[in-house]
Amino acid sequence: MHKKEKIMKSTIAKRCRVLGASLAVLSMALLAACSSGDGSDTSGGGTPVPGGTLTVITETDGLTLDPTVTAGGAQSVGNLMLPIFDTLIRVDVNGEIRPRIATSVESEDRQTWTIELREGVTFTDGTPFDAEALKFNWERAQEPTSPITKRDANAITSMTVTSPTTLEVTLDAPSSGFPFLLQGSLGMIGSPTAIKEMGEDYSAAPVGAGPFILEQRVPGSMYSYKKNPDFWEEGRPYVDALNIKLIVETQQAEAAFKAGESDLFYTGDPRVQRDLKATGHEALTPEAFGGYQYTFNTTSLPTSDVRVRKAIIMALDPEALSDRATQGAAAPWTTLFPQTSPYHAPEHQWPFNGDIKEAQELIDSYVAEHGPVEITYEAISSDRAWADAIAERVNSQLDDITITIGTVSLQKALDNLYSGQYTIANNSLQGFDPIPTLSNRLLCDSGGNNANYCNEEMDRLLKRAAVTSSQDERVEILREVQKLLVQELPFFPQMERKIELFVNDSAKGAHIYDAGLIEYESLWIDE
């Protein structure tokens, strides 16, 4: 370990949450992990062997690889971008914050933060990864053309380079959740030289300081990477090349993995997950809360009207939907937090299995003002069974409302979601710390607020939760958040669905963090 490196560990998992001063000065204390976690590591022991090509299968492609315009989570295309960029820090499945390119992230008051970078790191084009480069990236992340990062980045009101490896930032308000943003899109830093020289072409072939260099991208088919020979972590990555195959059809992807066509396969399909586990395949499972959801566009009729949103949800039966769409493999999700969470509020459930007479009255009152409800939901193929089940349920239960299902590519679905050209869209809500996770989805000016939802009281509650050092107050605030959420209904849960990573015997050293992001640099091939 580098002599200047300060270990940053803060347990945020459900079993031992650390708040207040312990969280505010993250890098000043070495906190013992309270659990080894389950499913975070399938290394299988042995000495890593360098060389070879690692093959991964995924069902997810993206429009771009630019973290300012494409979400960097495991549920989107984070596992396609991570080989290129690495991140400033990571939060593993035990909730421990670990240094990466940033060796420390410190604050005394949770409003002014000092980020210390590792010395001697360069981007793959030779540009120094220094404090000026970090400042340049975060200024770019604040621009209106950066929809994913602009809300979080604009919380930064000032940035000062105090040394070649030190950046001091001041936020518009104290936030204990700021460090957790640095393992996602805001922590994926690109070469300022490449960004300036490549212009619009940068998004298709970005330049970072990660363990690999993107060699070829065939949208909808394959991403090919080669080893970064100057990667900052000495001796890593172990493999010489990385190929990520895109197979959108889940059954085809599962068959290819079982046939040995890849070393790793990550998927969020609960049927595939159940089948692979039944055949003895090991899975790495994140311990994040949440799952997949259906987002309503709250800025245009008919879904801008809460009566329509509530009536649709009341007509749905989560268990029946799971049986129809996944043969019962998916666990229903009816409250924001699970029973094991200190924030669980059973009194604030989504109004599933509601009184159909009441639901019809809501539709009737809307129809009297606006006419029949016509909704078109364009689903991706992996979500089609669930979408069909929702449409069948609503169309058969309620009059004067029709949901029509179409099928689009993932790229088109993402484009529709980010541009607001949709009525209902499938999305995800997953994370370890609920405050940055919910803020990303629900704050009025958040780049991740795809529902275009805006409620001043919700903003006030989430901003209070971000600054409090009292766990009791945080619990009470999040209960109020849940109460408001199930009244306003900007989205409804689909299922407790997590991205799981399956590993064939050929791959060793597999680790995940956050909601399922892969630590590519630690993987090696056992021939």
N, C-alpha and C positions, 0 to 999 in steps of 0.2 A: 504494500500500500504506500502511496506517495506520502512523504513526511508532512506535507502541508494539508493533506486531505482530512477534512473533518467529517466524521460519520454522522449522517442524518437519519435518525430512526424515530418514528412516532407511530405508535400503534393506534390505528383508527378502526380496526375490525370490530365486529360486534361484541367480542368477548372482553375487550379492555380498552375502552375509548379514553383517549387522553385529551384534555381540553385546557383552556386557560394558559398559564405561563409555560407549561410544558410544551404546548403546541406553538406558542408564540415565538419561542427561541429554539427552533427546531434543531439546529446543528450544535447546540451547546450541551446536549445530554445524550448519552448512549443508553437507550431504553431497551430492556430485555424483551425479546419477542415472547408473547404470551401463548403462542401455539405454533406448531410446525406447519399448520395448515394441511388441507388435504387436496391432492390433485395439482400441486404447484410444480412438482418435480418428478420426472420419470427418468432421471439420468442413468439409473441402473448400475452405477459404479463404473470402475475401470478407468484407464488412462486415456484421455482424448487422443485420437489419431488424426493428424492433419491430412488434408487432401480430399478429393472427391467432389461430387456434385449432389447437393441436397434438393429434393423435389417436394414441393408442397402443393396440395390441391385446395382451392377455395371456390366458393360459389359467388363471390362478391367482386365486382369490378367498379371502377369509378370514372368520373368524367375527367378529372385531373389528378395530379399528384402534388399539388401545391397546398400545403397545410392551411394557408389563409383562406382558401375557398372550398376545401374538402375536409370534412371532419376526420380527425386522426384517431378515432376510437376503433376498437376491435369489431364493433358492429357495422362499421362502414369500411373504409379502406386503409385503416391504420397499419394493418399488417403488410400492405403493399408499400407504404411510405417509410415505415420504420427502418428497413435495411439501408435506405438512402441517408436518413437523417440522424438516427439515434435520438436521444432526448436529453434534456438538462438533468432531470432526476427521474426516478421511478418509484412507484408505490407497489410493493409486491402483494401477494394474496394474504399475507399476515397483517397488512396495513403498515408495513415498515417503509419509510422513505429512505431510499438509497441513492448515493451520488452517482452521477454519470459524467457528463461533460461539465456540469456544475459540481464543485466540490463542497459548497455550502450555500445555504439560503437562510439568512438570519434576520431576525427582527426583534426589537425590544417592545414595540408598541403595536405590532401587526399592521401598521400603516406605512412605515418606511422600511424597506427591505434591501438587504445587501446581498447580491449574487456574486459569488467568487467562482471564476472559471478555472478549469484545469490549464496549466501552462503547456505551451508547445503544441496544442491541437491545431490542425489545419483542415480546411475543406479539401475535397478531392481534386480541386483545381489549383491547389497550392495557396489559396487565400488564407490568412491567419483567422482562426476562430477566436476572436478576442472580444473585449467589452464593446468596442466600436461596432463590430459585426452584430452583436446581440442588440445593441441600441438601434441599428439600422433596421433589423428585422422587426422589432417591436413597433417602430415608427410606421413601417409598412403595414403591419398588422392592424394599425389604428385607422387605416384609410377606408373610405366607404366601399371600395372595391374588394375589401377583405371580409366577406359576410360571416365567415366562421369565427374569426378572431377579433373583430372590431369591438364588440361589446366588452370582452374581457380586457383587451389591450387598452381601450379607452378609459378603463378604471385607473390607468397609470397617468398621473398628472404631470410628472417630471421624471427625467432620466439624466443621471450624471455619471460620466465615466471618471472614476477616481484613480484608476490605475489601468494598465493594459489588460488586466484580468479581472477587474472589479467594476461592477455596475450598481449604482444605488438608485432605487426607484421609490417614488412616493405615490401612494394610492389616494383616490378621492375619499376613501373611508377605510377604517381598519378592517382587515379581512384575514381570518385564520385559514381560509381556504386557498389563498393565493398560491402557496407552493404546489398544491395538487394540480394546478393548471399547467405546470411546467413539465408534465409527463405526456401531455396531449399536443394538440396543434400549436399551442403557444410555446411549447418546448422543443419543437422541431425547427431547427434554425438552418437557413440556406445561405449559400455563398453570396455576399453582396456583389461580388464581381460578376457571377453568373446571372444574377437577377437583373443587373443593369444592362449587361451585354445581350442577353437572350430575349428580353422583352416578353412578349406573349408566348414565345416558344418555351419559356422556362417551365410552365406548368406541366408540359408533357414529358420533360426530361430534366428534372431539377437536380441541383448539385448540393450535397450536404457533406457531413463529416461522419457518416455512419459506417458500419462494417462492410458495406457493399456499394458498388457503383452500378447504376442501371445501364445495361448495354443495349437492350432491345425491349420495346414494348409493342405488342400486337393486341390492341384493344379487343376484349372479349375472348382472348385466346391464351396469351402467355406473357409473362414478365421474366426477363432473363437478366441476372445480375452477376458481376464478377467480384472477387475479393478485393477489398481496399487494402493495398499493401502497406499503407501508412496509417492504418487505423490506430487510434490513440491507445487502445487496450492491447498491450504487448502480447503477441502470440495468438491473438484472435482476429478475425473469426477462424475457426478451424478448417472449414470447407473452402474449396477454391471457387466454387460457383453455386448459385442459388437459382432454381427455376420454380416459378409459381404458376401453376396451370389454373385456368379459369374454366370451371365446368358448372354452368348455371343449374342444370337439372340435378337435383339432389340424389336421386336414385342412381344416375349415371356416375356421379362423383363418388358415391359410396362404393359402387361396383369397381371402379378404377382403383380406389384405395385398397379394397380387399384383395384385388388381383396383384397388388404389389407395385402398382404404377407410380406410387409416391411414398415418401417416407413419413409425411405428416399430412393431416387433413383436418381443417377446422371448419365447423359447421354449427349453425344455430337451429337446425331442424330436429325437433324432439324425437321424431320417428326414427331418423337415422341414428341419433345418439343412443336410443334404446336398443336398436338392432346391433350396433357395433359393440356395445357393452355386453350384450347377450352372447356374442361370439368371442368374448375374451379380450377385446381390444381395450387398452388402457386409455383413460381420458384425463386430461388436465382441466379442472373446472374452477373458474373464478368464484370468489365469495362475495361478489358485489350484490347489492340489493337491486330489485327491479326486474325488468324484462322488456318485452316488446309491447307496443301500444298502437292504437289508431288515433291519429291526430285529425281534429276537425279544423278546417280553415274558418277562423272566427271573424273574418273581415268581409265575407260575401255570403249572401243568401244561397241556399236555405240554412247552411250550418252556422251562420253568424247568429242565428236565433237559438237561444238556449232551450226553447221548447222542443225544437226538432232534435237537438243533441240528446236531451233527456229522454225523449220518447224512444229514440233508437236504442239507447242503452237499456231502458226498461224492458224492451222486447227481447233482449238477449239472455241466454242461459249459458254461462261459461262452460259448464260441464258438458252440455249438449254440443256446444261448438267444438270443444276438444275431441269429443267422440267422433263427430262428423269429419273434422279436418285432420286429426292426427291419430285416430283410433285410440283415443284416451291417453296418448303418450305425454301430452302437455299438461302441466299443472295449472289449474285456474288461478287467476290473480285478481283479487277483489278489493284489497286494501293496499295503500301505497307501500307500507312497510310490513315485513313478515312478523309473525307472532314472536319470534326470537329477538326482535329489535326493541330497544328502549323507546322508540318512537311509534310503535304499533298503536293504532287508534281504531279498534274494532267498531266504534260508534260512527266512524266516517268511512263507509264503504260506498263504492259506486253503486248506483241503483239498479243493478241487474235483477232479473226475475221480478220485475215490478208488476203492479196492477195494470193489466192491459186496458181496462176501461179508462183509467186515468191517463195512460199513455195516448190512447186514441183521442181523448179530450184535448190533450196538448196539440196533437196534429190538427184536429178540427179547428182549434182557435187560430192556428197559423194559417190554415187553408182559407179560412174566412177572410183573412187580410191579404194573402199573397197567392192563393191558388195551390193546386196539388204540389207535393214535394217530389222533385225529380233529382236524383243523385246518380252520378256516374263515378264509379271508383275504378281507377286503372291500376291493377295489381301486377306485381312481378310474378313469374311462374311459380316460384317457391311459396308464394302466399296465396295462390289462386284457390286452393281448397278451402282455406279459412275464409277468404273473401266470399266465396260462393255460399258457405254456410251462414255467414252473416246476412247476406242478401235474401237467402231463402227464408230465414227466420223472421226478418223484419217484414218482408213482402207478404208472408202468410199470416202474420199476426195483426198488421195494421192496414187500414184503408187509406187511400189518397196519399200514399208514399210508395215510391218505387226506387229501389237501388239496382242499378245495372252495372255488371262487372265486365271490364275489359282487361286485356293483358298487354303490358308494355315491357320493354327491356329495362334492366336495372338502371342503365344510364339515363333513360328517359324518365323513369320514376324519380331519380335523384334530381334531375333538372326541374321537373315539375314541383318537387318539394321545395327546393331552394328558391325557385322563382315565385312560389305562391300560386302556381297554376294547377290547383287541385281542389277537391271538395273534402275527400277523406284520403289520408295517406298513412301507410305503415311506417313506423319509426321505432326508436328505442329510447328507454329511460333506464340507464344502469350506471352505478357508481359505488364507491365506498363511502365518501363523505356526502351526505345529502344536500348540504348547502350549495356547493358549487354545481352539483348535478342538477338540482331543482332550479337554481338561478339561471343556468344555461338554457333551460327549457321554458321558464315562466316569466323572467323579468322582461319588462316592456321592450327594452332596447337590446336584448340579447341576440347575438347572431345565431344562436341555436333555437330560438323561439319560432319554430316553423309554423305553429298554429296562429302566429300573429296576435297572440293573446296579450291583453294589457289590462291590468287591474292595479290601481294605485295602492290598495290595501295589501295585495300580494307582494308588491315591490317593497312596501314598508316592512312587512313581516320578514321577508328574506334578508333584507339589509340589516335588520335588527339581529337576526340569527347569526349573521356573518361576523358581528363584532362582540357578541356576548362571550364572557368567559365562564358563565354559569351553566352547568349541564342541566339543572332544573329549569332554568329559563329557556334553554334551547328546546327541551322537551315540550314545554308549554307552547312555544312559538310554532313548532312543527305540528302540533295538534291543531292550532288555528289555521295553519297552511292547508292541512288536509281537509278541514271543515270547509274552507273556501273552495278548495279544488273540487270537491264532490258537489258543490252548489253550482259552480261555474261550468264545469265539465268541458274544458278545452280539449281533452283527450280521454280515452278509456282504455283500460288494459286489455291486451290480447292474451298473454300467458307469461308465467314465470319462465322466461326463456333466456338461456345463457349460451354464449359462444364457447364451445368446448373444443379442445385440441386433442386429436387422436394420433397416436404414435405407433408406427410399425417397429418391428424388432431391429430394423436397419438403422434407426436413428437413436442417438444417445445424447444425454445432456439437455433434454427438453425442459424448459421453464417458461412460465407465463407470469404476467403481472397485470394490474388494473383489471379490466373486464375481459381479458383474454388476449392481450398483446404478447407476441412471441419474442423471446430473447434469442434472436438468430445467432448472435456471436458465440453463444455457448454450445451450439449444436455440432455434433460430429457424426461421421458415418462409420458404422461397424460392419466392415465387409465380411 
